[in-house]
Amino acid sequence: MLANGNFEEALGFYKTANEIQPEAKHYFNMALCAMNLKQDYQNYLNESKKLDQDYYLKHEKKLADLQEFIKQQGEKND
């Protein structure tokens, strides 16, 4: 769902998954969903980093790329 742009639905599934078994990957992907939905995402990133700093650091570039894309989209819409 995340890859298809169904961010709201994906976020819900990741939240449910974390209730069962918290994982850094789930929190990181929740941050990506929230970012695309223009919601606060920092707490998700903090949890991801706290659970598995290596995973977080390995995927940090994905986050930076998405932030840049969203910024560019915002500038195009102005």
BAROLO-363803 format. One record per residue: residue in three letters; x, y, z of N, C-alpha, C in turn. Coordinates in steps of 0.02 Angstrom, whole numbers, padded with zeros to 5 digits, always signed. Layout:
<recs>
ALAXYZXYZXYZ
...
</recs>
This chain:
<recs>
MET+00041-00059+00000+00000+00000+00000+00043+00063+00000
LEU+00097+00061+00038+00142+00118+00041+00170+00133-00028
ALA+00192+00081-00063+00222+00090-00129+00170+00115-00180
ASN+00107+00100-00169+00054+00122-00215+00024+00189-00196
GLY+00050+00220-00143+00026+00286-00124-00036+00286-00081
ASN-00055+00228-00055-00112+00224-00009-00088+00237+00062
PHE-00067+00299+00075-00033+00315+00137-00077+00309+00199
GLU-00139+00329+00194-00184+00325+00252-00195+00253+00272
GLU-00209+00211+00224-00221+00140+00238-00158+00105+00262
ALA-00101+00121+00230-00037+00092+00250-00020+00111+00321
LEU-00032+00173+00339-00018+00197+00407-00058+00156+00458
GLY-00120+00144+00442-00162+00104+00487-00136+00033+00496
PHE-00113+00003+00442-00086-00065+00447-00021-00066+00487
TYR+00022-00017+00477+00085-00014+00515+00071-00003+00590
LYS+00021+00037+00605+00003+00048+00676-00020-00017+00707
THR-00062-00054+00672-00085-00119+00697-00027-00168+00705
ALA+00017-00169+00656+00076-00214+00660+00119-00197+00720
ASN+00128-00133+00735+00169-00113+00791+00136-00130+00858
GLU+00070-00132+00860+00036-00153+00921+00052-00227+00936
ILE+00059-00266+00883+00074-00337+00890+00148-00348+00903
GLN+00191-00318+00862+00264-00326+00868+00298-00262+00843
PRO+00317-00218+00888+00350-00156+00867+00416-00170+00831
GLU+00425-00136+00774+00485-00143+00734+00506-00075+00707
ALA+00571-00065+00701+00597-00002+00675+00571+00011+00604
LYS+00568-00042+00564+00544-00035+00495+00473-00009+00493
HIS+00430-00034+00537+00361-00012+00539+00358+00062+00557
TYR+00394+00082+00608+00394+00153+00629+00421+00197+00574
PHE+00474+00174+00540+00503+00214+00487+00452+00223+00430
ASN+00419+00169+00411+00369+00174+00359+00308+00215+00380
MET+00292+00213+00444+00239+00256+00469+00258+00329+00461
ALA+00321+00345+00472+00345+00413+00463+00339+00434+00390
LEU+00356+00388+00344+00350+00403+00273+00277+00417+00254
CYS+00232+00376+00281+00160+00387+00268+00137+00454+00296
ALA+00154+00467+00358+00133+00530+00390+00161+00590+00353
MET+00223+00585+00331+00254+00640+00295+00215+00655+00231
ASN+00196+00603+00195+00157+00612+00133+00088+00639+00147
LEU+00061+00623+00205-00005+00648+00225-00001+00717+00258
LYS+00059+00745+00260+00072+00811+00291+00052+00811+00365
GLN+00067+00755+00398+00056+00747+00470+00123+00748+00506
ASP+00121+00756+00572+00182+00753+00612+00210+00682+00608
TYR+00274+00677+00593+00306+00612+00584+00367+00601+00628
GLN+00390+00652+00663+00452+00648+00700+00451+00594+00755
ASN+00395+00586+00789+00391+00535+00841+00401+00464+00813
TYR+00375+00453+00752+00385+00388+00721+00459+00376+00706
LEU+00493+00428+00682+00564+00422+00668+00604+00409+00732
ASN+00585+00445+00785+00620+00435+00849+00613+00363+00874
GLU+00553+00336+00867+00542+00266+00888+00581+00217+00845
SER+00583+00230+00780+00621+00187+00735+00695+00187+00755
LYS+00721+00246+00766+00792+00252+00784+00806+00219+00851
LYS+00760+00226+00898+00768+00197+00965+00769+00121+00962
LEU+00726+00092+00919+00721+00019+00914+00780-00011+00877
ASP+00804+00023+00824+00858-00005+00783+00894+00051+00746
GLN+00944+00078+00779+00980+00135+00750+01013+00117+00683
ASP+01038+00056+00677+01069+00035+00614+01019+00037+00556
TYR+00959+00012+00568+00907+00013+00516+00891+00085+00498
TYR+00882+00127+00548+00865+00197+00537+00919+00232+00495
LEU+00981+00224+00514+01036+00257+00478+01041+00230+00406
LYS+01030+00166+00397+01034+00136+00330+00980+00165+00283
HIS+00923+00182+00310+00867+00206+00269+00857+00282+00272
GLU+00902+00316+00305+00895+00388+00314+00894+00425+00246
LYS+00931+00401+00197+00933+00433+00131+00863+00432+00099
LYS+00827+00378+00108+00758+00373+00081+00716+00431+00109
LEU+00726+00444+00173+00689+00497+00206+00709+00565+00178
ALA+00774+00577+00170+00797+00641+00143+00772+00652+00072
ASP+00772+00599+00032+00746+00603-00037+00672+00622-00037
LEU+00634+00591+00007+00562+00605+00010+00550+00677+00033
GLN+00588+00700+00083+00580+00768+00106+00593+00818+00050
GLU+00645+00805+00010+00661+00849-00046+00606+00847-00099
PHE+00579+00788-00113+00525+00782-00162+00464+00822-00139
ILE+00445+00815-00076+00387+00851-00049+00399+00925-00052
LYS+00459+00947-00036+00476+01018-00039+00468+01044-00110
GLN+00493+01007-00159+00488+01027-00229+00415+01029-00252
GLN+00375+00981-00230+00304+00981-00248+00269+01042-00221
GLY+00287+01061-00160+00258+01120-00129+00275+01183-00167
GLU+00337+01187-00190+00359+01245-00228+00324+01250-00295
LYS+00310+01193-00327+00275+01191-00391+00203+01215-00383
ASN+00173+01202-00324+00104+01220-00313+00094+01292-00291
ASP+00148+01326-00277+00143+01397-00255+00130+01443-00313
</recs>
